[in-house]
Amino acid sequence: MESLFSAAGALAIAGWIALLVAPRSRAANWWLAGLAIPGLLSALYAALFAIHAPGAEGGFSSLAAVAALFRSEGVLLAGWIHYLAFDLFIGAWICRRAAAEGISPWVARLCLPPAFLAGPIGLLLFLALRALLSRKEIRP
């Protein structure tokens, strides 16, 4: 389990580095961090969940049930890989939207660390900055 944890983390970090170095690169924000790495992580998630969830206690019906489910090391690892895949996917989306809308790559880069560390906060920051920047463009 530890080796899968480390490998998944290293794979995700490679995607985040690609986004930070080249946020406007289609190879980075579409193919690598947008499809390839999240796809691999998603496949690993699916396999781990299929193997470990059926025998685990708990479920999704309450917070206590989710806590019981995540007491299974295999399900916990699957959950972590779920976060790695989705947060990286959102980071790539942020870079693609910024490029498509003419937003500075530095704005995208500013949003990537919070997206990496706490996905929804990075997304919220990008959405807020994007709204603020588009509001400035609309006003005379």
Phi, psi and chi 1 to 4 in degrees:
 res  aa     phi    psi   chi1   chi2   chi3   chi4
   1 MET       -  -42.3  -69.3  -71.2 -179.5      -
   2 GLU   -61.3  -38.5  -77.8  -63.6  -35.3      -
   3 SER   -67.9  -37.7   58.7      -      -      -
   4 LEU   -65.9  -40.7  -77.9  176.7      -      -
   5 PHE   -58.4  -48.7  175.7   83.8      -      -
   6 SER   -65.5  -43.8  -63.6      -      -      -
   7 ALA   -64.2  -43.3      -      -      -      -
   8 ALA   -64.1  -41.5      -      -      -      -
   9 GLY   -63.2  -43.5      -      -      -      -
  10 ALA   -63.7  -40.1      -      -      -      -
  11 LEU   -62.9  -45.9 -166.6   57.7      -      -
  12 ALA   -63.0  -43.0      -      -      -      -
  13 ILE   -58.7  -39.0  -70.3  -68.9      -      -
  14 ALA   -59.0  -41.3      -      -      -      -
  15 GLY   -65.7  -42.0      -      -      -      -
  16 TRP   -65.3  -39.8  -74.8  105.4      -      -
  17 ILE   -63.6  -43.2  -70.3  170.8      -      -
  18 ALA   -58.9  -41.9      -      -      -      -
  19 LEU   -66.4  -41.8  -69.1  177.3      -      -
  20 LEU   -66.2  -39.9  -76.8  168.0      -      -
  21 VAL   -73.4  -42.6  168.9      -      -      -
  22 ALA  -137.7   70.1      -      -      -      -
  23 PRO   -64.2  -21.1   22.3  -30.8      -      -
  24 ARG   -98.3   -1.0  -70.3 -173.5  179.1 -129.0
  25 SER   -76.2  125.5  164.5      -      -      -
  26 ARG   -62.0  -34.5 -173.2  166.9  169.5   81.7
  27 ALA   -63.2  -37.7      -      -      -      -
  28 ALA   -80.3  -53.6      -      -      -      -
  29 ASN   -86.3  -12.1   69.3   34.3      -      -
  30 TRP  -110.9  -60.7 -177.9 -105.9      -      -
  31 TRP   -74.1  -53.3  -64.4  110.5      -      -
  32 LEU   -76.6  -63.7 -172.7   64.6      -      -
  33 ALA   -84.0  -17.0      -      -      -      -
  34 GLY   -95.6  -28.5      -      -      -      -
  35 LEU  -127.7  -59.1  -70.9  175.7      -      -
  36 ALA   -60.2  -57.1      -      -      -      -
  37 ILE   -68.6  -48.3  -65.5  174.1      -      -
  38 PRO   -59.4  -34.2  -26.1   36.0      -      -
  39 GLY   -65.2  -45.0      -      -      -      -
  40 LEU   -63.0  -45.0  -74.1  170.5      -      -
  41 LEU   -63.3  -37.8  -68.4  171.1      -      -
  42 SER   -65.8  -38.9  -64.9      -      -      -
  43 ALA   -64.9  -42.1      -      -      -      -
  44 LEU   -63.4  -43.1 -179.2   56.1      -      -
  45 TYR   -56.8  -49.8  164.3   79.7      -      -
  46 ALA   -59.5  -43.4      -      -      -      -
  47 ALA   -64.8  -47.3      -      -      -      -
  48 LEU   -62.5  -42.4  -75.3  167.6      -      -
  49 PHE   -65.9  -42.4 -163.3   79.3      -      -
  50 ALA   -63.9  -35.3      -      -      -      -
  51 ILE   -77.3  -43.9  -68.7  166.0      -      -
  52 HIS   -99.1  -29.3  -64.1  -76.7      -      -
  53 ALA   -67.0  -40.7      -      -      -      -
  54 PRO   -58.6  -32.7  -26.4   35.6      -      -
  55 GLY   -93.4   -2.7      -      -      -      -
  56 ALA   -85.7  149.7      -      -      -      -
  57 GLU   -76.0  162.0  -67.9 -178.4   23.4      -
  58 GLY    91.9 -166.4      -      -      -      -
  59 GLY   176.4 -148.8      -      -      -      -
  60 PHE  -120.1   12.9  -62.1  104.2      -      -
  61 SER   -81.5  -18.6   60.6      -      -      -
  62 SER  -157.8  168.5   67.8      -      -      -
  63 LEU   -62.2  -40.3 -175.1   56.3      -      -
  64 ALA   -62.5  -38.8      -      -      -      -
  65 ALA   -66.6  -40.4      -      -      -      -
  66 VAL   -64.8  -42.2  170.8      -      -      -
  67 ALA   -60.2  -42.0      -      -      -      -
  68 ALA   -64.5  -41.7      -      -      -      -
  69 LEU   -59.7  -43.5 -178.4   64.0      -      -
  70 PHE   -79.3    1.0  -79.7  105.1      -      -
  71 ARG   -72.9  -19.0  -79.7 -165.6  -74.4  -88.5
  72 SER   -75.8  122.4  161.7      -      -      -
  73 GLU   -59.0  -38.5 -171.8  177.0   71.7      -
  74 GLY   -65.8  -41.6      -      -      -      -
  75 VAL   -70.0  -38.2  175.5      -      -      -
  76 LEU   -61.1  -44.5  179.0   61.2      -      -
  77 LEU   -62.8  -42.3  178.2   58.4      -      -
  78 ALA   -59.5  -42.9      -      -      -      -
  79 GLY   -61.7  -40.9      -      -      -      -
  80 TRP   -63.8  -42.9  177.3 -113.1      -      -
  81 ILE   -66.5  -32.5  -69.1  169.8      -      -
  82 HIS   -57.1  -48.3  174.3  -78.7      -      -
  83 TYR   -62.0  -44.7  -80.8  109.9      -      -
  84 LEU   -58.3  -46.1  -67.6  175.9      -      -
  85 ALA   -64.9  -49.5      -      -      -      -
  86 PHE   -70.4  -40.6  -89.2   50.4      -      -
  87 ASP   -64.0  -41.2  -71.6   -5.6      -      -
  88 LEU   -65.9  -41.0 -179.3   58.3      -      -
  89 PHE   -58.0  -43.1 -171.8   82.3      -      -
  90 ILE   -67.1  -40.3  -68.8  -59.2      -      -
  91 GLY   -58.6  -43.6      -      -      -      -
  92 ALA   -65.1  -40.1      -      -      -      -
  93 TRP   -61.8  -42.4  178.7   85.6      -      -
  94 ILE   -57.4  -46.3  -73.1  168.7      -      -
  95 CYS   -65.3  -40.8  -69.6      -      -      -
  96 ARG   -65.9  -43.4  -72.7 -166.2  -52.6  -87.3
  97 ARG   -64.2  -44.2  -71.5  -61.6  -15.3  129.3
  98 ALA   -58.7  -46.2      -      -      -      -
  99 ALA   -63.8  -45.0      -      -      -      -
 100 ALA   -64.9  -31.4      -      -      -      -
 101 GLU   -99.0    7.7  -64.6  175.7   20.4      -
 102 GLY    70.8   23.3      -      -      -      -
 103 ILE   -84.0  138.0  -62.5  169.8      -      -
 104 SER   -51.2  138.7  166.8      -      -      -
 105 PRO   -61.6  -21.9   15.4  -23.6      -      -
 106 TRP   -70.6  -31.0  -69.1  104.7      -      -
 107 VAL   -66.2  -44.6  171.1      -      -      -
 108 ALA   -60.6  -46.1      -      -      -      -
 109 ARG   -60.6  -36.2  -76.8 -175.9 -178.7  108.8
 110 LEU   -62.3  -32.9  176.0   70.1      -      -
 111 CYS   -85.3  -16.9  -61.2      -      -      -
 112 LEU   -68.0  -45.5  -67.0  178.8      -      -
 113 PRO   -58.5  -45.6  -27.7   37.0      -      -
 114 PRO   -65.5  -31.5   -2.4    2.5      -      -
 115 ALA   -67.2  -35.8      -      -      -      -
 116 PHE   -69.3  -45.1  169.6   66.3      -      -
 117 LEU   -82.4  -32.6  -64.0  170.5      -      -
 118 ALA  -153.5   72.2      -      -      -      -
 119 GLY   -26.0  -61.5      -      -      -      -
 120 PRO   -61.8  -28.1  -26.3   36.1      -      -
 121 ILE   -69.5  -41.4  -65.9  172.1      -      -
 122 GLY   -63.8  -40.5      -      -      -      -
 123 LEU   -63.3  -46.2  175.9   60.4      -      -
 124 LEU   -60.4  -42.9 -176.9   61.9      -      -
 125 LEU   -60.3  -45.7  176.8   61.7      -      -
 126 PHE   -62.6  -45.6  176.6   72.2      -      -
 127 LEU   -61.2  -39.2  -65.7  173.7      -      -
 128 ALA   -67.6  -46.6      -      -      -      -
 129 LEU   -64.2  -39.9  -69.1  172.5      -      -
 130 ARG   -61.5  -44.6  178.4  180.0  174.8 -143.8
 131 ALA   -64.8  -42.4      -      -      -      -
 132 LEU   -62.1  -45.2 -148.4   76.7      -      -
 133 LEU   -67.9  -37.7  -67.6  169.7      -      -
 134 SER   -72.1  -30.9   68.4      -      -      -
 135 ARG   -65.5  -40.5 -180.0 -177.6  -95.0 -166.9
 136 LYS   -63.5  -37.2  -78.2 -175.8  176.4 -177.6
 137 GLU   -69.6  -29.3  -68.8  174.2    9.4      -
 138 ILE   -76.8  -36.3  -65.2  170.8      -      -
 139 ARG   -71.7  145.6  -67.6 -175.9 -178.8 -177.9
 140 PRO   -70.5      -    9.9  -10.3      -      -
